């Protein structure tokens, strides 16, 4: 029988990490009391430490500031792709127009 993978909300993760970083609980004790794996809690702690240091995570962000940064970066990427497509289309249309003039 396969175990279903548990998912946790961002609020739960922040509270769990807060126990370790802000209240000084050891990771093993916090993980036992919250019924969360130590490895997962360590990963969340490392991620929040990086986020607090200003680094944007590759995975889903925990803090609202980093979430907003990820959303804006995704929007920038989409707009840059659209701009590139428009440049190529303009160049193609211009080359067709130049061929029709000759």
DSSP file (Angstrom, degrees, kcal/mol; ACC not computed):
  #  RESIDUE AA STRUCTURE BP1 BP2  ACC     N-H-->O    O-->H-N    N-H-->O    O-->H-N    TCO  KAPPA ALPHA  PHI   PSI    X-CA   Y-CA   Z-CA
    1    1 A X              0   0    0      0, 0.0     2,-0.3     0, 0.0     0, 0.0   0.000 360.0 360.0 360.0 131.0    0.0    0.0    0.0
    2    2 A X        -     0   0    0      1,-0.0     2,-0.4     0, 0.0     0, 0.0  -0.619 360.0-123.9 -88.0 143.9    1.4    3.4   -1.0
    3    3 A X        -     0   0    0     -2,-0.3     2,-0.3     1,-0.0    -1,-0.0  -0.673  24.3-121.3 -85.2 137.5    1.5    6.3    1.5
    4    4 A X        -     0   0    0     -2,-0.4     2,-0.3     1,-0.1    -1,-0.0  -0.619  29.5-115.0 -78.0 134.9   -0.2    9.4    0.3
    5    5 A X        -     0   0    0     -2,-0.3     2,-0.2     1,-0.1    -1,-0.1  -0.536  29.9-133.2 -72.1 127.9    2.1   12.4    0.3
    6    6 A X        -     0   0    0     -2,-0.3     2,-0.4    -3,-0.0    -1,-0.1  -0.544  15.9-154.7 -82.5 147.1    1.1   15.0    2.8
    7    7 A X        -     0   0    0     -2,-0.2     2,-0.4     0, 0.0    -1,-0.0  -0.926   4.2-157.2-120.3 149.7    0.9   18.7    1.9
    8    8 A X        -     0   0    0     -2,-0.4     2,-0.1     3,-0.0    -2,-0.0  -0.950  18.6-117.4-127.2 144.7    1.3   21.6    4.3
    9    9 A X     >  -     0   0    0     -2,-0.4     4,-2.2     1,-0.1     5,-0.2  -0.337  27.6-114.4 -74.2 160.9    0.1   25.2    3.9
   10   10 A X  H  > S+     0   0    0      1,-0.2     4,-2.7     2,-0.2     5,-0.2   0.866 117.8  56.5 -62.6 -35.7    2.5   28.1    3.8
   11   11 A X  H  > S+     0   0    0      2,-0.2     4,-2.3     1,-0.2    -1,-0.2   0.918 107.3  47.7 -63.4 -42.6    1.1   29.3    7.1
   12   12 A X  H  > S+     0   0    0      2,-0.2     4,-2.7     1,-0.2    -2,-0.2   0.926 112.0  49.9 -63.1 -44.5    1.8   25.9    8.8
   13   13 A X  H  X S+     0   0    0     -4,-2.2     4,-2.8     1,-0.2     5,-0.2   0.918 110.7  49.4 -61.0 -43.8    5.4   25.9    7.4
   14   14 A X  H  X S+     0   0    0     -4,-2.7     4,-2.2     1,-0.2    -1,-0.2   0.902 112.4  47.7 -63.7 -40.4    6.0   29.5    8.6
   15   15 A X  H  X S+     0   0    0     -4,-2.3     4,-1.6     2,-0.2    -2,-0.2   0.906 112.5  49.4 -66.2 -40.6    4.7   28.6   12.1
   16   16 A X  H  X S+     0   0    0     -4,-2.7     4,-1.1     1,-0.2    -2,-0.2   0.925 113.8  44.9 -64.2 -44.6    6.8   25.4   12.2
   17   17 A X  H  X S+     0   0    0     -4,-2.8     4,-3.2     1,-0.2     5,-0.4   0.852 107.1  60.5 -68.1 -33.7    9.9   27.3   11.1
   18   18 A X  H  X>S+     0   0    0     -4,-2.2     5,-1.6    -5,-0.2     4,-1.5   0.859  98.9  57.3 -61.0 -35.6    9.1   30.1   13.6
   19   19 A X  H  <5S+     0   0    0     -4,-1.6     6,-2.6     3,-0.2    -1,-0.2   0.904 115.4  36.8 -59.5 -40.4    9.4   27.5   16.4
   20   20 A X  H  X5S+     0   0    0     -4,-1.1     4,-0.6     4,-0.2    -2,-0.2   0.954 127.9  30.3 -79.3 -52.2   12.9   26.7   15.3
   21   21 A X  H  <5S+     0   0    0     -4,-3.2    -3,-0.2     2,-0.1    -2,-0.1   0.910 131.2  28.7 -78.7 -43.0   14.3   30.1   14.3
   22   22 A X  T  <5S+     0   0    0     -4,-1.5    -3,-0.2    -5,-0.4    -1,-0.1   0.818 129.7  33.7 -92.1 -32.3   12.3   32.5   16.5
   23   23 A X  T  4<S-     0   0    0     -5,-1.6    -3,-0.2    -4,-0.1    -4,-0.1   0.484 100.9-122.0-106.6  -3.8   11.6   30.5   19.6
   24   24 A X     <  +     0   0    0     -4,-0.6    -4,-0.2    -6,-0.3     2,-0.2   0.651  50.8 157.9  79.0  16.3   14.8   28.3   19.6
   25   25 A X        -     0   0    0     -6,-2.6    -1,-0.2    -7,-0.1     2,-0.1  -0.495  46.3-112.8 -70.4 142.1   13.3   24.9   19.5
   26   26 A X     >  -     0   0    0     -2,-0.2     4,-2.6     1,-0.1     5,-0.2  -0.489  25.3-118.7 -70.1 148.2   15.6   22.2   18.2
   27   27 A X  H  > S+     0   0    0      1,-0.2     4,-2.8     2,-0.2     5,-0.2   0.906 111.2  52.2 -57.8 -45.9   14.5   20.7   14.9
   28   28 A X  H  > S+     0   0    0      1,-0.2     4,-1.9     2,-0.2    -1,-0.2   0.919 112.6  45.4 -59.5 -41.4   14.1   17.1   16.2
   29   29 A X  H  > S+     0   0    0      2,-0.2     4,-2.3     1,-0.2    -1,-0.2   0.924 114.6  47.4 -67.4 -44.1   11.8   18.3   19.0
   30   30 A X  H  X S+     0   0    0     -4,-2.6     4,-2.0     1,-0.2    -2,-0.2   0.906 111.3  51.3 -64.0 -41.6    9.8   20.6   16.8
   31   31 A X  H  X>S+     0   0    0     -4,-2.8     5,-2.6    -5,-0.2     4,-0.8   0.894 111.5  47.4 -65.3 -38.5    9.4   17.9   14.1
   32   32 A X  H ><5S+     0   0    0     -4,-1.9     3,-0.6    -5,-0.2    -2,-0.2   0.928 112.9  47.7 -66.8 -44.3    8.1   15.4   16.6
   33   33 A X  H 3<5S+     0   0    0     -4,-2.3    -1,-0.2     1,-0.2    -2,-0.2   0.818 118.8  40.3 -69.2 -28.5    5.7   17.8   18.2
   34   34 A X  H 3<5S-     0   0    0     -4,-2.0    -1,-0.2    -5,-0.2    -2,-0.2   0.492 107.3-124.2 -95.1  -4.5    4.3   18.9   14.8
   35   35 A X  T <<5 +     0   0    0     -4,-0.8     2,-0.4    -3,-0.6    -3,-0.2   0.936  66.7 133.1  57.5  49.5    4.3   15.4   13.4
   36   36 A X      < -     0   0    0     -5,-2.6    -1,-0.2    -6,-0.1    -2,-0.2  -0.956  63.6 -99.4-126.9 145.8    6.5   16.5   10.5
   37   37 A X     >  -     0   0    0     -2,-0.4     4,-2.2     1,-0.1     5,-0.2  -0.350  25.0-129.5 -64.4 143.9    9.6   14.8    9.1
   38   38 A X  H  > S+     0   0    0      1,-0.2     4,-2.7     2,-0.2     5,-0.2   0.891 107.7  54.6 -60.8 -40.1   12.9   16.3   10.3
   39   39 A X  H  > S+     0   0    0      1,-0.2     4,-2.2     2,-0.2    -1,-0.2   0.918 108.7  47.7 -62.0 -43.9   14.2   16.5    6.7
   40   40 A X  H  > S+     0   0    0      1,-0.2     4,-2.3     2,-0.2    -1,-0.2   0.926 112.8  48.5 -62.9 -44.4   11.2   18.5    5.6
   41   41 A X  H  X S+     0   0    0     -4,-2.2     4,-2.4     1,-0.2    -2,-0.2   0.893 110.3  51.4 -64.9 -39.3   11.5   20.9    8.5
   42   42 A X  H  X S+     0   0    0     -4,-2.7     4,-2.7     2,-0.2    -1,-0.2   0.912 109.8  50.6 -61.7 -41.7   15.2   21.4    7.9
   43   43 A X  H  X S+     0   0    0     -4,-2.2     4,-2.5     1,-0.2    -2,-0.2   0.915 110.8  48.2 -62.7 -43.4   14.4   22.2    4.3
   44   44 A X  H  X S+     0   0    0     -4,-2.3     4,-2.6     2,-0.2    -1,-0.2   0.900 111.5  50.5 -64.3 -40.5   11.8   24.8    5.3
   45   45 A X  H  X S+     0   0    0     -4,-2.4     4,-2.4     2,-0.2    -2,-0.2   0.942 112.1  46.7 -62.9 -47.4   14.2   26.3    7.8
   46   46 A X  H  X S+     0   0    0     -4,-2.7     4,-2.1     1,-0.2    -2,-0.2   0.908 112.7  50.4 -61.1 -41.7   17.0   26.6    5.2
   47   47 A X  H  X S+     0   0    0     -4,-2.5     4,-2.6     1,-0.2    -2,-0.2   0.930 111.4  47.0 -64.1 -45.1   14.6   28.1    2.7
   48   48 A X  H  X S+     0   0    0     -4,-2.6     4,-2.9     1,-0.2    -1,-0.2   0.877 109.7  54.0 -66.4 -36.4   13.2   30.7    5.1
   49   49 A X  H  X S+     0   0    0     -4,-2.4     4,-1.2    -5,-0.2    -1,-0.2   0.916 111.4  45.7 -62.0 -41.6   16.8   31.6    6.1
   50   50 A X  H  <>S+     0   0    0     -4,-2.1     5,-2.4     2,-0.2    -2,-0.2   0.914 112.7  50.3 -66.1 -42.8   17.6   32.2    2.5
   51   51 A X  H ><5S+     0   0    0     -4,-2.6     3,-1.7     1,-0.2    -2,-0.2   0.909 109.0  50.9 -62.6 -42.2   14.4   34.2    1.9
   52   52 A X  H 3<5S+     0   0    0     -4,-2.9    -1,-0.2     1,-0.3    -2,-0.2   0.794 106.2  57.1 -65.5 -26.0   15.1   36.4    4.9
   53   53 A X  T 3<5S-     0   0    0     -4,-1.2    -1,-0.3    -5,-0.2    -2,-0.2   0.446 125.7-103.3 -82.0  -0.7   18.6   36.9    3.4
   54   54 A X  T < 5S+     0   0    0     -3,-1.7     2,-0.4     1,-0.3    -3,-0.2   0.477  75.8 137.7  95.6   3.1   17.0   38.2    0.2
   55   55 A X      < -     0   0    0     -5,-2.4     2,-0.5    -6,-0.1    -1,-0.3  -0.702  51.2-133.1 -86.7 130.4   17.5   35.2   -2.0
   56   56 A X        -     0   0    0     -2,-0.4     2,-0.0     1,-0.1    -5,-0.0  -0.711  26.5-129.6 -82.2 124.6   14.6   34.2   -4.2
   57   57 A X        -     0   0    0     -2,-0.5     4,-0.1     1,-0.1    -1,-0.1  -0.324   4.5-137.3 -75.5 156.8   13.9   30.5   -3.9
   58   58 A X  S    S+     0   0    0      2,-0.1    -1,-0.1    -2,-0.0     3,-0.1   0.778  90.3  56.0 -78.7 -29.0   13.6   28.1   -6.9
   59   59 A X  S    S-     0   0    0      1,-0.2     2,-0.2   -12,-0.0    -2,-0.1  -0.220 116.4 -51.4 -91.4-173.9   10.7   26.4   -5.2
   60   60 A X        -     0   0    0      1,-0.1    -1,-0.2    -2,-0.1    -2,-0.1  -0.416  66.6-119.1 -63.6 128.2    7.4   27.9   -4.0
   61   61 A X        -     0   0    0     -2,-0.2    -1,-0.1    -4,-0.1   -13,-0.1  -0.269  15.0-155.7 -71.0 153.6    8.2   30.8   -1.7
   62   62 A X  S    S+     0   0    0    -15,-0.1     2,-0.2   -18,-0.1    -1,-0.1   0.812  73.4  65.5 -94.9 -39.4    7.2   30.9    2.0
   63   63 A X  S  > S-     0   0    0      1,-0.1     4,-2.1   -49,-0.0     5,-0.1  -0.554  81.2-126.7 -90.0 152.5    7.1   34.7    2.6
   64   64 A X  H  > S+     0   0    0      1,-0.2     4,-2.2     2,-0.2     5,-0.2   0.850 109.4  55.6 -65.1 -33.7    4.7   37.0    0.9
   65   65 A X  H  > S+     0   0    0      1,-0.2     4,-2.1     2,-0.2    -1,-0.2   0.930 109.7  45.1 -64.4 -44.5    7.5   39.3   -0.3
   66   66 A X  H  > S+     0   0    0      2,-0.2     4,-2.5     1,-0.2    -1,-0.2   0.845 110.0  55.3 -69.5 -32.6    9.3   36.4   -2.1
   67   67 A X  H  X S+     0   0    0     -4,-2.1     4,-2.4     2,-0.2    -1,-0.2   0.930 108.9  47.8 -61.8 -44.2    6.0   35.2   -3.5
   68   68 A X  H  X S+     0   0    0     -4,-2.2     4,-2.5     2,-0.2    -2,-0.2   0.898 110.7  51.6 -64.2 -40.5    5.5   38.7   -5.0
   69   69 A X  H  X S+     0   0    0     -4,-2.1     4,-2.7     2,-0.2    -1,-0.2   0.922 109.9  49.3 -61.7 -43.7    9.0   38.6   -6.4
   70   70 A X  H  X S+     0   0    0     -4,-2.5     4,-2.3     2,-0.2    -2,-0.2   0.908 111.1  49.7 -63.0 -41.1    8.4   35.3   -8.0
   71   71 A X  H  X S+     0   0    0     -4,-2.4     4,-2.1     2,-0.2    -2,-0.2   0.923 112.8  46.8 -62.3 -44.0    5.2   36.5   -9.6
   72   72 A X  H  X S+     0   0    0     -4,-2.5     4,-2.6     2,-0.2    -2,-0.2   0.888 111.0  51.5 -67.5 -39.0    6.9   39.6  -10.9
   73   73 A X  H  X S+     0   0    0     -4,-2.7     4,-2.4     2,-0.2    -1,-0.2   0.900 110.1  49.8 -63.6 -39.8    9.8   37.6  -12.3
   74   74 A X  H  X S+     0   0    0     -4,-2.3     4,-2.2     2,-0.2    -2,-0.2   0.899 111.2  49.3 -64.6 -39.5    7.4   35.2  -14.1
   75   75 A X  H  X S+     0   0    0     -4,-2.1     4,-2.6     2,-0.2    -2,-0.2   0.907 110.0  50.8 -66.0 -41.3    5.6   38.2  -15.5
   76   76 A X  H  X S+     0   0    0     -4,-2.6     4,-2.5     2,-0.2    -2,-0.2   0.931 110.1  50.2 -60.3 -45.7    8.9   39.7  -16.7
   77   77 A X  H  X S+     0   0    0     -4,-2.4     4,-2.1     1,-0.2    -2,-0.2   0.911 111.3  48.4 -60.0 -43.2    9.8   36.4  -18.4
   78   78 A X  H  X S+     0   0    0     -4,-2.2     4,-2.4     1,-0.2    -1,-0.2   0.926 112.3  48.2 -63.4 -44.3    6.5   36.3  -20.1
   79   79 A X  H  X S+     0   0    0     -4,-2.6     4,-2.5     1,-0.2    -2,-0.2   0.869 109.9  52.2 -65.7 -36.5    6.7   39.9  -21.4
   80   80 A X  H  X S+     0   0    0     -4,-2.5     4,-2.2     2,-0.2    -1,-0.2   0.890 109.8  49.4 -66.1 -38.2   10.3   39.3  -22.6
   81   81 A X  H  X S+     0   0    0     -4,-2.1     4,-2.2     2,-0.2    -2,-0.2   0.923 112.0  48.4 -64.7 -42.8    9.1   36.2  -24.6
   82   82 A X  H  X S+     0   0    0     -4,-2.4     4,-2.4     1,-0.2    -2,-0.2   0.906 110.5  51.3 -63.3 -40.9    6.2   38.3  -26.1
   83   83 A X  H  X S+     0   0    0     -4,-2.5     4,-2.4     1,-0.2    -1,-0.2   0.905 109.0  50.9 -61.7 -42.5    8.6   41.1  -27.0
   84   84 A X  H  X S+     0   0    0     -4,-2.2     4,-2.2     2,-0.2    -1,-0.2   0.904 110.1  49.6 -62.7 -41.8   10.9   38.6  -28.7
   85   85 A X  H  X S+     0   0    0     -4,-2.2     4,-2.5     1,-0.2    -2,-0.2   0.919 111.0  49.5 -63.0 -43.7    8.0   37.2  -30.7
   86   86 A X  H  X S+     0   0    0     -4,-2.4     4,-2.6     2,-0.2    -2,-0.2   0.882 109.1  52.2 -64.8 -38.0    6.9   40.7  -31.7
   87   87 A X  H  X S+     0   0    0     -4,-2.4     4,-2.5     2,-0.2    -1,-0.2   0.934 111.6  46.4 -61.7 -45.6   10.5   41.6  -32.8
   88   88 A X  H  X S+     0   0    0     -4,-2.2     4,-2.3     1,-0.2    -2,-0.2   0.900 112.8  49.5 -64.4 -40.5   10.7   38.5  -35.0
   89   89 A X  H  X S+     0   0    0     -4,-2.5     4,-2.6     2,-0.2    -1,-0.2   0.906 111.2  49.6 -65.7 -40.8    7.2   39.2  -36.5
   90   90 A X  H  X S+     0   0    0     -4,-2.6     4,-2.6     2,-0.2    -2,-0.2   0.926 111.3  48.8 -63.3 -44.9    8.1   42.8  -37.3
   91   91 A X  H  X S+     0   0    0     -4,-2.5     4,-2.2     1,-0.2    -1,-0.2   0.894 112.2  49.3 -61.8 -40.0   11.4   41.7  -38.9
   92   92 A X  H  X S+     0   0    0     -4,-2.3     4,-2.1     2,-0.2    -2,-0.2   0.922 112.4  47.0 -65.9 -44.4    9.5   39.1  -41.0
   93   93 A X  H  X S+     0   0    0     -4,-2.6     4,-2.2     1,-0.2    -2,-0.2   0.886 112.3  50.6 -64.7 -39.1    6.8   41.6  -42.1
   94   94 A X  H  X S+     0   0    0     -4,-2.6     4,-2.3     2,-0.2    -1,-0.2   0.893 109.7  49.7 -66.2 -39.7    9.5   44.2  -43.0
   95   95 A X  H  X S+     0   0    0     -4,-2.2     4,-1.9     2,-0.2    -2,-0.2   0.887 111.1  49.8 -67.8 -37.1   11.4   41.7  -45.1
   96   96 A X  H  X S+     0   0    0     -4,-2.1     4,-1.8     2,-0.2    -2,-0.2   0.908 111.3  49.4 -64.6 -41.4    8.2   40.7  -46.9
   97   97 A X  H  X S+     0   0    0     -4,-2.2     4,-1.5     1,-0.2    -2,-0.2   0.891 109.6  51.0 -65.9 -39.8    7.4   44.3  -47.5
   98   98 A X  H  X S+     0   0    0     -4,-2.3     4,-1.3     1,-0.2    -1,-0.2   0.878 109.1  51.4 -65.3 -37.4   10.9   45.0  -48.9
   99   99 A X  H  < S+     0   0    0     -4,-1.9    -1,-0.2     1,-0.2    -2,-0.2   0.857 108.4  51.9 -68.0 -34.7   10.6   42.0  -51.2
  100  100 A X  H  < S+     0   0    0     -4,-1.8    -1,-0.2     1,-0.2    -2,-0.2   0.801 104.9  56.5 -72.5 -28.4    7.3   43.3  -52.5
  101  101 A X  H  <        0   0    0     -4,-1.5    -1,-0.2     1,-0.2    -2,-0.2   0.869 360.0 360.0 -70.1 -36.7    8.8   46.8  -53.3
  102  102 A X     <        0   0    0     -4,-1.3    -1,-0.2     0, 0.0    -2,-0.2   0.482 360.0 360.0 -72.9 360.0   11.5   45.4  -55.5
